[in-house]
Amino acid sequence: MCEGPAVPSSPWPVRSGDLLLRDPVEADVEALLSFRNDPLVNHFMVRAHVDPDDLRRELVAVADSPTAFSCVVERDGAVVAIGFLDVVDGPGQPGVPDGTDGLIGYVVDPRYAGRGIATATARALLGAAFEGLGLRRVTAAANADNHASVAVLEKAGMRRERLSRQSLWHHELGWLDEVGYALLAEEWAARGR
Ligand SMILES: CC(C)(COP(=O)(O)OP(=O)(O)OC[C@H]1O[C@@H](n2cnc3c(N)ncnc32)[C@H](O)[C@@H]1OP(=O)(O)O)[C@@H](O)C(=O)NCCC(=O)NCCS
């Protein structure tokens, strides 16, 4: 029998303070749609509108995906955020190992903004990436004008690596700058030492 590479098991569920980060299920679609297409949420999102059927398909697909480890964030039983964690290949020459790197992101329901939920989610995503999935390097990117998201990445302990000038198209504002953040597994392990 021919066996493919082992699919890593989900790094969820994880508890962080009063938050529960868990695998998404189809029943989460309605709760996520209650804020995912809110104009406040979409102002800086590259995907400025999410089709409900696409979101449903994406949530269901996470369970069997070897590379998608997004999570739903609950507080007191309510869905308050979604965290994105995708395993990607690092760039480089032929022979580069597969699936060593991670890409994270987050969206918080605006009704729960300003309570540290994104910061806790970003930290949990980093923990899941490094400790749960054994990844080598994790990156995140934000519109440079998305000050709240930049604050989240800084507070989560990620290291700013780049400013890409006028690299992201915004349908109202034109070409905007993007900042890139990263963290290595050894930096994660050394935190707080
Ligand atoms: C950006 C977002 C994730 C922040 O979520 P949140 O749960 O409110 O974030 P937190 O409460 O953990 O932290 C936000 C930090 O940003 C700061 N902040 C908020 N607005 C700010 C602004 N306009 N300028 C500077 N800092 C700001 C807050 O003060 C807080 O820092 P502090 O705790 O040191 O005071 C949320 O607003 C969101 O989902 N936005 C839409 C989607 C999005 O942009 N996702 C990120 C894509 S890269």
The ligand as an SDF file (V2000), in Angstrom:
LIG
                    3D

 48 50  0  0  0  0  0  0  0  0999 V2000
   -7.1710   44.6590   13.9970 C   0  0  0  0  0  0  0  0  0  0  0  0
   -7.9950   43.7950   14.9350 C   0  0  0  0  0  0  0  0  0  0  0  0
   -7.6600   42.3510   14.6810 C   0  0  0  0  0  0  0  0  0  0  0  0
   -7.6760   44.1810   16.3840 C   0  0  0  0  0  0  0  0  0  0  0  0
   -8.4220   43.3220   17.2400 O   0  0  0  0  0  0  0  0  0  0  0  0
   -8.5750   43.6400   18.8010 P   0  0  0  0  0  0  0  0  0  0  0  0
   -9.0730   42.4160   19.4890 O   0  0  0  0  0  0  0  0  0  0  0  0
   -9.3440   44.8770   18.9640 O   0  0  0  0  0  0  0  0  0  0  0  0
   -7.0530   43.8850   19.1990 O   0  0  0  0  0  0  0  0  0  0  0  0
   -6.4480   43.9440   20.6770 P   0  0  0  0  0  0  0  0  0  0  0  0
   -7.5070   44.4170   21.6160 O   0  0  0  0  0  0  0  0  0  0  0  0
   -5.7790   42.6530   20.9650 O   0  0  0  0  0  0  0  0  0  0  0  0
   -5.2880   45.0130   20.5160 O   0  0  0  0  0  0  0  0  0  0  0  0
   -5.4760   46.1170   19.7000 C   0  0  0  0  0  0  0  0  0  0  0  0
   -4.3470   47.0680   20.0010 C   0  0  0  0  0  0  0  0  0  0  0  0
   -4.3500   48.0340   18.9690 O   0  0  0  0  0  0  0  0  0  0  0  0
   -4.4260   49.2950   19.5630 C   0  0  0  0  0  0  0  0  0  0  0  0
   -5.1420   50.1400   18.6530 N   0  0  0  0  0  0  0  0  0  0  0  0
   -6.4380   50.0690   18.3240 C   0  0  0  0  0  0  0  0  0  0  0  0
   -6.7110   51.0460   17.4380 N   0  0  0  0  0  0  0  0  0  0  0  0
   -5.5490   51.7000   17.2140 C   0  0  0  0  0  0  0  0  0  0  0  0
   -5.1760   52.8020   16.4180 C   0  0  0  0  0  0  0  0  0  0  0  0
   -6.0630   53.4150   15.6390 N   0  0  0  0  0  0  0  0  0  0  0  0
   -3.8900   53.2180   16.4640 N   0  0  0  0  0  0  0  0  0  0  0  0
   -2.9810   52.5920   17.2280 C   0  0  0  0  0  0  0  0  0  0  0  0
   -3.2770   51.5270   18.0160 N   0  0  0  0  0  0  0  0  0  0  0  0
   -4.5540   51.1100   17.9950 C   0  0  0  0  0  0  0  0  0  0  0  0
   -5.1490   49.1020   20.8530 C   0  0  0  0  0  0  0  0  0  0  0  0
   -4.9090   50.1740   21.7170 O   0  0  0  0  0  0  0  0  0  0  0  0
   -4.5570   47.7980   21.3120 C   0  0  0  0  0  0  0  0  0  0  0  0
   -3.2910   48.0060   21.9030 O   0  0  0  0  0  0  0  0  0  0  0  0
   -3.1460   48.1580   23.5290 P   0  0  0  0  0  0  0  0  0  0  0  0
   -3.7370   46.9190   24.1190 O   0  0  0  0  0  0  0  0  0  0  0  0
   -1.6770   48.2660   23.7260 O   0  0  0  0  0  0  0  0  0  0  0  0
   -3.9090   49.3680   23.8860 O   0  0  0  0  0  0  0  0  0  0  0  0
   -9.5100   44.0050   14.7160 C   0  0  0  0  0  0  0  0  0  0  0  0
   -9.7980   45.3710   14.8030 O   0  0  0  0  0  0  0  0  0  0  0  0
  -10.0030   43.4800   13.3730 C   0  0  0  0  0  0  0  0  0  0  0  0
  -10.4030   42.3240   13.2750 O   0  0  0  0  0  0  0  0  0  0  0  0
   -9.9560   44.3360   12.3630 N   0  0  0  0  0  0  0  0  0  0  0  0
  -10.4440   43.9490   11.0320 C   0  0  0  0  0  0  0  0  0  0  0  0
   -9.6850   42.8100   10.4030 C   0  0  0  0  0  0  0  0  0  0  0  0
   -8.2060   43.0710   10.3420 C   0  0  0  0  0  0  0  0  0  0  0  0
   -7.7640   44.1660   10.0540 O   0  0  0  0  0  0  0  0  0  0  0  0
   -7.4350   42.0020   10.5890 N   0  0  0  0  0  0  0  0  0  0  0  0
   -6.0100   42.0580   10.5170 C   0  0  0  0  0  0  0  0  0  0  0  0
   -5.5760   41.9180    9.1030 C   0  0  0  0  0  0  0  0  0  0  0  0
   -3.8060   42.0900    8.9880 S   0  0  0  0  0  0  0  0  0  0  0  0
  1  2  1  0
  2  3  1  0
  2  4  1  0
  2 36  1  0
  4  5  1  0
  5  6  1  0
  6  7  2  0
  6  8  1  0
  6  9  1  0
  9 10  1  0
 10 11  2  0
 10 12  1  0
 10 13  1  0
 13 14  1  0
 14 15  1  0
 15 16  1  0
 15 30  1  0
 16 17  1  0
 17 18  1  0
 17 28  1  0
 18 19  1  0
 18 27  1  0
 19 20  2  0
 20 21  1  0
 21 22  1  0
 21 27  2  0
 22 23  1  0
 22 24  2  0
 24 25  1  0
 25 26  2  0
 26 27  1  0
 28 29  1  0
 28 30  1  0
 30 31  1  0
 31 32  1  0
 32 33  2  0
 32 34  1  0
 32 35  1  0
 36 37  1  0
 36 38  1  0
 38 39  2  0
 38 40  1  0
 40 41  1  0
 41 42  1  0
 42 43  1  0
 43 44  2  0
 43 45  1  0
 45 46  1  0
 46 47  1  0
 47 48  1  0
M  END
$$$$
